Structures are given as structure tokens and as C-alpha cells.
Amino acid sequence: MPEGLQLDLATLRVVVTAAELGSISAASDRLNLAIAAASARISALEESLGLRIFERSSRGVRLTPAGQMLVRRGRELLADADRLSLDLHDHARGLQGHVRLAANTSALVEVMPAHLQHMARAHPLIRIDVEEHGSLDIPLLLLEGRADLGIVHMAHAPHGIALTDCFVDTLVLVVPQGHALAKREAAALADALDEDFISLGDGTALSSRLAAAASVAGRLLKIRMQMRSFDVVCRMVAGGLGVAVLPREAVAPQLASLPIRAVPLTDAWAVRTHRIAVREGVELAPPARTLFDVLAGHAPRPA
């Protein structure tokens, strides 16, 4: 390391937090530091590097190109340091590993409860932290070292990511029981494009897929409202406020309890393959490899 370089984890955390929040003051609040101390850390680092990390203005701070490189690599270093701290804590408690899993909503609802139950029984000394994220956001979490494994719905792997098949689900058109389409044995999305749609939030793989399919048909999807969960979407449909496209496997309980019907979709894209995502070329630690094998169906099932 060059002589005089003031790069330590505490300073790095200040820089990354300020970059994420766009403000040194906001970063100091989040990290419980005096703003003068936070600013002094950044200034000392810039002086020792001989370059600017941030462009400062009355509206906050913005990363320079050098700052962007520092923050990108810094996130990885901080994630490794946090992981090491947690692993040491787990080791002291007698645990044998820690895995961070980022999964899309469909995976959490449809398959993860059974897989996590299996892991808890077969590998009780491995701790698994699970966070819900959109499929489109998960690759970045992996590349930045903030997750070990991801479950995503995407056909092609982004740069730096490797994909392995995990499970398949089927999308259906969810309509109120009294709706004209409820009498159909099957339907295409094009048959419902005159309807108001109840959708999940923007940025999910499902909402992007629906918008793209409507565009191919030369139409715009008429989004009446956006909800955060499958359950709430179904309740809005049951109230006659619109129709929705959701995974049949995820909404089975609502189909049994609400006045709604699932109409099979004839569109080829309605059958979806969800995949396990990992960083390409990076060997998984044994606990993460164990979970990977369970998710990929390579691990033996308990009797």
C-alpha cells in the first residue's frame, strides 16, 4: 500500500454511505458520526490518494470516475469484512457457516419454505439469511458481494453471472368469478388487453414481461393500480377492480378462498424457469455450495 494512504474500513464505509445517500451529512447521521469527522475522513483519503473522490455542491456530493471505482470495489471489501465478522460470531456460537440468499417473490412463496425447512433439518449449523429482491436487482447484489446466491427469473445471464435452473412455474390470468373471461378454458394475454390490470410494482421481472408482451401485440398495458404482494393483487381482483397475471403456484390459497378464477394462458412465455444465480468464476464457500445443491436438486432428500 502506498505510504500515507488513509484507506481503512471505517473511512471506506463513510465514502460508500455518502455515495449511496448523495450527502456526507446524511452519511454521518446514518453512521452516528459527527459530520466534521466524516468530512475529515474523506478529505484525508483524497489528500493521501492525490485525487478527488467526490464533486461537492450545495445539493450534496457526486462521485468522480475515481470515486466510482473506489465505491464499486469498496462495497465488495465491506461485504467481505461484514461477512467475516458475522462468520466469526457464528463460529463462536458453534455454527458452521452463513449464506446470504437474495430471492424473487415467486421463489419465496412457491419453493423456498420447503427448501429452507430441509436445510434447517439437514444442516442445522448453517445459518441462512434471506432477502426479497426483484430478479432484475439480484445480479448487482451478487457482483457487489452483498449476496452469495440469488434466485431470479431471467432467460439470459448478465455479464459476470452464471445461471442454473431451479424450478418452473406457470402464469395464469386471474379474473373475478363473474367476469366474461372466467368462462374461458384458456386465454391469451391479448384477449385481456382491454381490461384494467392490477400489477406488481415496476421493476419486477413479471411486470416487465407483461409490458413487453403487450408491446409485441401493439398495445399498452392499462395499469390501474400496483400492489406489493400476490395476496393483495388477488384481493383487488376479487373486488372487481381489474384482472392480473400471476403464478398459479403462488396464488393457489387465494384461488381457494376468494371469488376469483385462474384462466390458463396460451402464451409461450407463461411457463417460466427460475434460475439460481451466482458470480461467474467465483468458487462458492461450502455452506453456499450446500444450499446451491439443495436448490438445484442435487442434494439427497431426507427420508
SVG drawing of the C-alpha trace seen along z (x, -y; Angstrom):
<svg xmlns="http://www.w3.org/2000/svg" viewBox="-71 -25 76 67">
<polyline fill="none" stroke="black" stroke-width="0.4" points="0.0,0.0 1.4,-3.4 2.9,-5.3 0.5,-7.7 -2.7,-6.1 -5.5,-6.6 -7.7,-3.7 -9.3,-1.9 -12.7,-0.1 -14.2,-2.9 -13.3,-5.5 -14.4,-3.3 -17.8,-2.9 -18.2,-6.6 -17.3,-7.0 -19.7,-4.2 -22.6,-5.5 -22.1,-9.1 -22.2,-7.9 -25.4,-5.9 -27.1,-8.8 -25.6,-11.6 -24.7,-13.5 -21.9,-13.5 -24.3,-14.9 -26.8,-12.1 -23.9,-9.5 -22.7,-10.9 -26.2,-10.7 -26.6,-7.0 -23.2,-6.1 -23.6,-8.1 -20.6,-10.2 -20.1,-13.9 -20.3,-15.5 -16.9,-17.1 -15.3,-13.7 -16.9,-12.1 -15.8,-15.0 -12.3,-14.9 -12.0,-11.2 -13.0,-11.8 -10.6,-14.8 -7.7,-12.9 -8.3,-10.0 -8.5,-12.3 -5.3,-14.0 -3.4,-10.7 -4.7,-9.5 -3.9,-12.8 -7.3,-12.8 -10.9,-13.8 -13.5,-11.1 -16.5,-13.4 -17.6,-16.5 -19.2,-18.7 -22.1,-21.2 -24.8,-22.8 -27.1,-19.8 -24.7,-17.2 -21.9,-15.1 -21.4,-13.2 -18.8,-10.6 -15.9,-11.3 -14.8,-8.5 -12.1,-7.5 -14.7,-7.6 -17.0,-5.3 -14.2,-2.7 -13.5,-3.1 -17.1,-2.6 -17.6,0.3 -14.6,2.2 -15.3,0.8 -18.7,2.4 -17.1,5.7 -14.5,5.2 -17.1,4.0 -19.3,7.0 -16.3,9.3 -15.5,7.6 -19.1,7.8 -19.2,11.4 -16.0,12.2 -17.3,10.5 -20.6,12.4 -18.8,15.7 -16.6,15.3 -19.6,14.5 -21.4,17.6 -18.3,19.7 -18.2,18.6 -21.8,19.7 -21.0,23.1 -22.4,22.5 -20.6,23.8 -21.4,21.2 -23.5,18.4 -25.2,18.0 -26.9,14.8 -29.7,15.6 -31.5,13.0 -34.7,14.4 -37.5,13.1 -41.1,13.1 -42.2,16.1 -39.3,18.2 -40.0,17.1 -43.7,18.0 -43.5,21.1 -40.4,23.2 -38.2,21.6 -40.3,22.6 -39.7,26.3 -36.1,25.8 -35.3,23.8 -37.1,26.4 -34.9,29.1 -31.8,27.0 -32.7,26.4 -33.2,30.1 -30.3,31.5 -27.8,28.7 -28.8,27.0 -25.4,25.4 -25.6,23.4 -27.4,20.0 -29.2,18.7 -30.2,15.0 -32.9,14.4 -33.9,11.1 -36.6,10.5 -35.5,8.6 -36.7,8.2 -35.0,10.5 -33.5,7.5 -31.8,6.2 -30.3,9.5 -27.3,9.8 -25.9,6.5 -26.1,7.7 -24.1,10.7 -21.5,8.7 -21.1,6.3 -20.7,9.2 -23.9,8.4 -25.4,11.9 -23.9,15.4 -26.8,16.9 -29.8,15.5 -33.0,16.9 -34.1,15.0 -36.4,15.2 -34.3,14.2 -33.6,16.1 -30.0,14.8 -27.2,14.3 -25.9,10.8 -22.2,10.3 -20.3,11.8 -23.3,14.0 -23.8,17.8 -27.3,19.3 -28.5,22.8 -32.2,24.0 -34.0,24.1 -37.8,24.5 -40.6,23.9 -43.9,22.1 -46.9,21.2 -48.6,17.8 -52.3,17.6 -54.8,14.8 -56.6,14.1 -60.2,12.6 -63.3,12.2 -65.6,15.2 -68.3,13.2 -66.0,11.9 -66.7,12.9 -63.1,14.4 -63.8,16.6 -65.8,18.9 -62.9,19.5 -60.9,22.7 -57.8,20.7 -56.9,17.3 -54.1,15.3 -52.9,12.1 -54.2,10.3 -57.7,11.3 -57.5,9.3 -55.7,6.1 -58.9,4.1 -59.1,4.7 -57.6,2.7 -54.7,4.6 -53.7,5.0 -50.0,5.3 -47.0,5.8 -44.7,2.8 -42.5,1.6 -39.1,3.2 -40.2,6.8 -39.4,9.4 -43.2,10.2 -44.3,6.6 -41.5,6.1 -42.6,9.4 -46.2,8.3 -45.3,4.8 -43.1,6.4 -45.8,8.9 -48.4,6.1 -46.0,4.1 -45.5,7.0 -49.3,7.1 -49.1,3.4 -50.9,2.3 -50.1,0.7 -50.9,2.5 -53.6,0.5 -52.3,0.5 -55.0,-0.6 -53.0,0.0 -49.8,1.6 -49.5,3.8 -46.6,5.2 -47.8,8.8 -49.6,11.6 -52.2,11.7 -53.2,8.1 -53.4,8.3 -55.8,11.2 -57.9,9.3 -58.2,6.3 -59.2,8.7 -61.8,10.2 -63.2,6.8 -63.8,6.3 -61.1,3.7 -59.3,5.4 -57.5,8.5 -54.0,9.8 -51.4,12.2 -49.8,14.2 -48.1,17.6 -50.7,20.3 -48.5,22.0 -48.2,18.8 -51.9,17.9 -53.4,21.3 -54.5,20.4 -56.3,17.3 -58.0,19.3 -59.5,21.5 -60.6,18.7 -61.6,15.7 -64.2,15.3 -61.6,15.4 -60.7,17.8 -57.4,18.6 -57.6,18.9 -54.6,20.7 -52.6,18.5 -51.8,19.9 -48.8,17.6 -45.5,19.5 -43.9,17.1 -46.5,18.1 -44.2,21.1 -41.3,19.6 -38.0,21.1 -36.5,19.6 -32.7,19.9 -30.1,19.9 -27.6,17.0 -24.1,16.9 -21.0,14.9 -19.3,16.4 -15.8,17.8 -16.1,17.5 -16.0,20.7 -18.8,21.0 -17.9,21.4 -19.0,24.9 -22.2,23.6 -23.3,21.7 -22.5,24.8 -24.6,26.9 -27.6,24.6 -26.9,24.4 -27.1,28.2 -30.4,28.2 -31.9,25.6 -30.6,27.3 -32.0,30.6 -28.6,32.3 -28.8,32.9 -30.3,36.1 -33.8,35.6 -34.4,36.8 -36.3,40.0"/>
</svg>
